């Protein structure tokens, strides 16, 4: 049985091997959320591709890291949209820019994707303007088209901004449930898994789609916001509506380092609650790595990303959400070889 097929079991158990999840595709090498990024992630060995999902003004589910568009598209170069420039409260903070919920899907299709971190990934800017904005449906179709009899590609969709509804006036949960039914992927063994930081949204989807609906992962905010979620009682509560948790790499490593002898760290506690553990987000640049894995002084320089992945795999995580799937695949292969020799 393939590793990704084990995700369809309820409740979740340990997978036979960890899955590699292409975070917004393979944004270490191509601008995120583009066709090129998702296709490359699959070519590099990702088992799942992970798009972020936001909503257009007319209720279309599109993929962007966040609803604000100026960092990842050329919206600022479109004078016809100058009047859409505005300031909103996003996640409790003021944010100024252009927002997907103020654009129809047809208008969003006129924008082109650009590299979101050009200073960190200057080579990716060579692809600026080549690709448009995708819908969730298009990403699902891409995964299906790239799947084979021997290798099934699935989509781990992260739902963003559930309270932003645009003119459609429909909550994201209703939009997602309707779209998954339309695409025939509203079952536990379907192409799509769902994750979100918002437990209410995941509960809403579970109620709409039932216990046989898509597998779900509860994203865990960093400390102190998400601390209550990773207590034994918090993990048990999550297991009533989800099959996995998705904490940050920092939370997992900190938990392991601070655990006293004889007690399980976060990964072990999650497994005891019948929850898989997907860790976010692995990046190869020095700026995102701990000191002992950096190579050189340049923040944009590449460090030991394979070593980073191996440290997490050694703790028993079930999935790595990564900007460079090739590094995670190499780490998984190396760990498998070591294990087979014991």
C-alpha positions in Angstrom: 0.0 0.0 0.0 1.3 3.5 -0.9 2.1 5.9 2.0 -0.4 8.4 0.9 -3.2 5.8 0.9 -2.7 5.3 4.6 -4.0 8.9 5.1 -7.4 7.6 4.3 -7.7 5.5 7.4 -9.8 6.8 10.3 -8.5 7.3 13.0 -5.1 8.2 11.8 -2.2 5.9 12.7 1.5 5.9 12.1 2.3 5.9 8.4 4.6 3.2 7.0 6.9 6.1 5.9 6.7 9.9 6.2 5.1 11.8 3.3 6.8 14.8 1.6 4.5 17.7 1.1 5.4 20.4 -1.4 4.6 23.7 0.4 2.9 25.9 -2.3 4.7 23.6 -4.7 8.4 23.9 -4.8 8.9 27.6 -4.1 12.6 27.2 -3.4 12.9 27.0 -7.2 9.8 28.5 -8.8 7.4 31.3 -7.7 4.9 29.8 -5.3 1.4 28.6 -6.2 2.2 28.5 -9.9 1.7 25.6 -12.3 5.5 25.3 -12.6 6.0 25.2 -8.8 3.4 22.4 -8.3 4.6 20.4 -11.3 8.2 20.7 -10.1 7.3 19.6 -6.6 5.8 16.4 -8.0 8.9 15.9 -10.2 11.1 16.2 -7.2 9.2 13.5 -5.3 6.5 15.2 -3.3 3.6 12.9 -2.3 1.3 15.8 -1.7 1.2 19.4 -2.9 0.0 22.1 -0.6 -1.9 25.2 -1.9 -3.3 28.0 0.3 -6.9 28.8 -0.5 -8.6 32.2 -0.4 -11.8 33.5 -1.9 -12.6 35.9 -4.7 -15.3 38.5 -4.5 -17.6 36.3 -6.5 -17.0 33.2 -4.3 -14.3 31.4 -6.4 -11.7 29.4 -4.4 -8.3 30.6 -5.6 -4.8 29.8 -4.4 -2.6 32.5 -2.8 -0.6 32.5 0.4 -2.9 35.2 1.7 -5.7 37.4 0.5 -3.3 40.4 0.1 -1.9 40.3 -3.5 0.9 42.8 -3.8 3.8 40.5 -2.7 3.0 37.5 -5.0 1.4 39.2 -8.1 1.9 42.2 -10.4 -1.3 43.9 -9.2 0.5 47.1 -8.4 1.4 47.4 -12.1 -2.3 47.4 -13.1 -3.6 51.0 -13.1 -7.1 49.8 -13.6 -7.0 48.4 -10.1 -5.5 51.4 -8.4 -8.8 52.2 -6.7 -8.8 48.8 -5.0 -5.7 49.7 -2.9 -6.9 49.8 0.7 -6.1 49.0 4.4 -7.7 46.1 6.3 -7.3 44.3 9.5 -5.8 40.9 8.8 -5.1 38.5 11.7 -5.4 41.3 14.1 -3.0 43.7 12.4 -3.4 46.5 9.8 -2.4 45.4 6.3 -2.4 47.7 3.2 -2.6 46.4 -0.3 -4.9 44.7 -2.7 -7.1 41.8 -1.5 -8.6 38.9 -3.4 -12.0 39.4 -1.9 -12.2 42.8 -3.7 -11.6 41.2 -7.1 -13.8 39.0 -9.2 -12.3 35.7 -10.5 -12.2 37.2 -14.0 -10.2 40.2 -12.7 -7.8 37.9 -10.8 -7.1 36.0 -14.0 -5.6 39.2 -15.5 -2.8 39.2 -12.8 0.5 37.4 -13.1 2.5 35.7 -10.4 5.8 37.0 -9.2 8.4 35.7 -6.7 7.3 36.6 -3.2 10.8 36.7 -1.7 13.0 38.1 -4.4 15.9 39.1 -2.1 16.0 35.6 -0.7 15.4 33.8 -4.0 16.6 36.1 -6.8 16.8 33.3 -9.4 13.1 32.8 -9.2 12.4 36.3 -10.5 13.3 35.0 -14.0 9.9 33.4 -13.9 8.0 36.5 -12.9 5.0 37.2 -15.1 4.9 33.8 -16.8 2.1 32.2 -14.8 -1.4 33.3 -13.7 -3.4 32.7 -10.6 -4.8 29.2 -10.2 -8.1 28.0 -8.7 -8.3 25.1 -6.2 -10.1 23.1 -8.8 -7.1 23.5 -11.2 -4.6 22.4 -8.6 -6.8 19.3 -7.9 -6.9 18.5 -11.6 -3.1 18.9 -11.9 -2.6 16.4 -9.1 -5.0 14.0 -10.7 -3.4 14.3 -14.1 0.1 13.7 -12.6 -1.0 10.6 -10.7 -0.2 7.2 -12.0 -1.1 3.6 -11.1 2.1 3.4 -9.0 2.1 6.9 -7.6 -0.9 8.9 -6.4 -0.5 12.6 -5.9 -2.8 14.3 -3.4 -3.6 17.9 -2.4 -3.3 19.2 1.2 -5.4 22.4 0.9 -4.8 25.1 3.6 -7.9 27.2 4.1 -7.2 30.9 4.9 -9.3 33.8 6.0 -12.6 32.0 6.7 -14.4 35.2 7.7 -13.8 36.9 4.4 -16.7 36.2 2.1 -16.7 39.0 -0.5 -20.0 39.7 -2.4 -20.9 36.1 -2.4 -21.8 36.3 1.3 -21.1 32.6 1.8 -18.8 31.2 4.5 -15.7 29.5 3.3 -16.8 26.2 4.8 -19.9 26.2 2.6 -17.9 27.1 -0.5 -15.3 24.4 0.1 -17.9 21.7 0.8 -19.8 22.5 -2.3 -16.6 22.5 -4.4 -15.3 19.2 -3.1 -18.7 17.6 -3.8 -18.7 19.0 -7.3 -15.2 17.6 -7.9 -16.0 14.3 -6.4 -13.3 14.5 -3.7 -15.5 14.9 -0.6 -14.5 11.5 0.8 -11.7 10.3 3.1 -10.0 8.5 0.3 -10.4 11.4 -2.1 -7.7 13.6 -3.7 -8.0 16.4 -1.1 -7.0 16.7 2.5 -7.9 19.9 4.4 -5.9 21.9 7.0 -6.5 25.2 8.7 -5.4 27.1 11.8 -9.1 27.7 12.5 -10.7 24.8 14.5 -14.2 26.2 14.0 -13.8 26.0 10.2 -12.6 22.4 10.4 -15.5 21.5 12.6 -17.9 23.2 10.2 -16.5 21.2 7.3 -16.7 18.0 9.3 -20.4 18.7 10.1 -21.1 19.5 6.4 -19.3 16.5 5.0 -19.7 14.0 7.7 -17.2 11.5 9.3 -16.6 10.0 5.9 -15.4 13.3 4.5 -11.9 14.5 3.7 -9.0 13.9 6.1 -8.2 17.0 8.1 -5.2 18.4 9.9 -5.3 21.0 12.6 -2.6 23.6 12.1 -1.0 24.6 15.4 -0.1 28.2 15.9 3.3 28.9 17.6 3.6 29.7 21.3 1.8 30.8 23.2 -1.3 30.9 21.0 -1.4 27.2 20.2 -0.1 25.9 23.5 -3.5 24.6 24.8 -4.0 22.6 21.6 -0.9 20.4 22.3 -1.8 19.4 25.8 -3.1 15.9 26.2 -6.6 17.1 26.5 -6.2 19.5 23.6 -4.9 16.6 21.4 -7.8 14.4 22.4 -10.2 17.2 21.4 -8.5 17.6 18.0 -8.9 13.9 17.4 -12.7 14.2 17.5 -12.7 16.1 14.2 -9.2 15.8 12.6 -6.7 13.0 11.8 -3.5 15.0 12.1 -1.9 18.0 13.7 0.5 20.4 11.9 2.9 22.2 14.3 5.9 24.2 13.3 9.3 22.6 13.1 10.4 24.9 16.0 7.6 23.6 18.3 8.4 20.0 17.5 12.1 20.4 18.1 11.6 22.5 21.3 9.2 19.9 22.7 11.8 17.1 22.0 14.6 19.1 23.5 12.7 19.9 26.7 11.1 16.6 27.4 12.3 14.8 30.5 13.4 11.2 30.3 10.5 8.7 30.2 8.0 11.2 28.9 6.8 11.5 25.3 7.5 14.7 23.4 4.8 16.2 21.2 5.1 13.7 18.3 4.7 10.8 20.7 1.8 12.5 22.5 0.1 13.1 19.2 0.5 9.5 18.1 -0.9 8.4 21.4 -4.0 10.4 20.6 -4.2 8.7 17.1 -3.0 11.8 15.3 -0.4 12.0 12.6 2.1 14.9 12.7 2.9 17.1 9.7 5.6 19.7 10.3 5.9 23.1 8.7 7.8 24.7 7.1 11.2 23.5 6.0 13.3 25.9 4.0 16.9 25.5 2.8 18.2 29.1 3.2 20.4 29.9 6.2 17.9 32.6 7.4 15.4 29.8 8.2 17.8 27.2 9.7 19.2 26.9 13.2 22.8 28.0 13.7 24.3 24.5 13.6 22.8 23.8 10.1 23.8 27.1 8.5 26.6 27.2 5.9 28.3 30.6 5.6 27.0 34.0 6.7 24.7 35.0 3.8 21.0 34.7 4.9 20.1 33.6 1.4 22.9 31.0 1.3 21.9 27.4 1.4 22.5 25.4 4.6 22.1 21.8 5.5 18.4 21.3 4.6 18.8 17.6 4.4 20.1 17.5 8.0 17.2 19.6 9.1 14.8 17.1 7.6 16.6 14.2 9.2 16.4 15.7 12.7 12.7 15.9 12.4 12.3 12.4 10.8 14.3 11.0 13.7 11.6 12.2 16.0 9.0 10.2 14.2 7.1 12.9 12.3 4.7 11.6 9.6 5.1 14.4 7.0 7.4 17.3 6.1 5.9 20.4 4.6 8.8 21.9 2.7 9.8 24.5 0.1 12.3 22.1 -1.4 10.8 18.6 -1.7 14.1 17.2 -3.1 15.9 17.8 0.2 13.1 16.0 2.2 13.1 13.1 -0.2 16.9 12.7 0.1 16.6 12.8 3.9 13.8 10.2 3.9 15.8 7.9 1.7 18.9 8.3 3.9 16.9 7.5 7.0 15.3 4.5 5.3 18.7 3.1 4.4 20.1 3.6 7.9 17.0 1.9 9.4 17.3 -1.1 6.9 20.9 -1.7 8.0 20.1 -2.0 11.7 
